[in-house]
Amino acid sequence: MLGLLRDNHISEFRVGEAIAQKADESIRQRLAEGAYPIRLNLQAPHVLLIPPDVVPAGCRAVDARQEVVLADCG
C-alpha cells in the first residue's frame, strides 16, 4: 500500500470500507505512520481499496498491486 502511494506521488489518501471496517485500528494507524509525510485524509481524492471493495462509480483505478487498488476519485 505504501509503495502504491509513493510510486504514484500521492500527497494525501483515504482508505476504502474494507480497510476502515477492520476490527482494530492497527492497519489505518500503521498506514498513517508509514506513509508520512503523505497524509491520511477522509476527504482525499485518492483511495486505497482491498476486496471486497470495488472502484466506486466516478473513480478510476490508477495502479494496483496484488489485491490492493489505488483509485482516483478527484
C-alpha positions in Angstrom: 0.0 0.0 0.0 2.8 2.4 0.9 4.6 1.6 -2.4 1.4 2.5 -4.4 1.2 5.8 -2.6 4.9 6.7 -3.0 5.3 5.5 -6.6 2.3 7.5 -7.7 3.4 10.7 -5.9 0.2 10.9 -3.8 0.1 13.7 -1.2 -2.9 12.5 0.7 -5.2 9.4 0.7 -8.1 7.7 2.3 -9.0 4.1 2.8 -11.9 2.1 1.5 -14.6 0.5 3.7 -12.9 -2.9 3.8 -9.8 -1.3 5.4 -11.8 1.1 7.6 -14.0 -1.6 9.0 -11.2 -3.8 10.2 -11.8 -4.9 13.8 -9.0 -2.8 15.1 -7.4 0.5 14.2 -3.9 -1.0 13.6 -4.0 -1.1 9.8 -5.0 2.6 9.4 -2.6 3.6 12.2 0.3 1.8 10.6 -0.6 3.2 7.2 -0.7 6.8 8.6 2.6 6.3 10.3 4.4 4.5 7.5 3.1 6.9 4.8 4.2 10.1 6.5 4.6 12.8 5.0 1.8 11.5 2.9 -1.4 12.4 4.9 -4.4 10.2 5.7 -7.4 12.5 5.0 -11.0 11.4 4.9 -11.7 13.9 2.1 -8.7 12.9 -0.1 -9.4 12.2 -3.8 -7.2 9.1 -3.8 -8.4 5.9 -2.1 -6.8 2.6 -1.2 -9.1 -0.4 -1.8 -9.0 -4.1 -0.9 -11.5 -6.8 -1.7 -14.5 -6.8 -1.3 -14.3 -3.1 -2.2 -14.6 -2.2 -5.9 -13.6 1.1 -7.6 -16.5 3.4 -7.0 -18.5 5.0 -9.8 -16.9 8.2 -11.0 -13.4 7.0 -9.9 -10.7 5.3 -11.9 -8.0 2.8 -11.0 -4.6 4.4 -11.1 -2.5 1.5 -10.1 -2.8 -1.9 -8.4 -0.5 -4.4 -6.7 -1.6 -7.9 -5.6 -5.1 -7.3 -4.2 -4.7 -3.5 -3.4 -6.0 -0.9 -5.8 -5.2 2.8 -5.7 -8.2 4.8 -7.2 -8.5 8.5 -8.1 -11.9 9.9 -7.3 -11.0 13.6 -7.8 
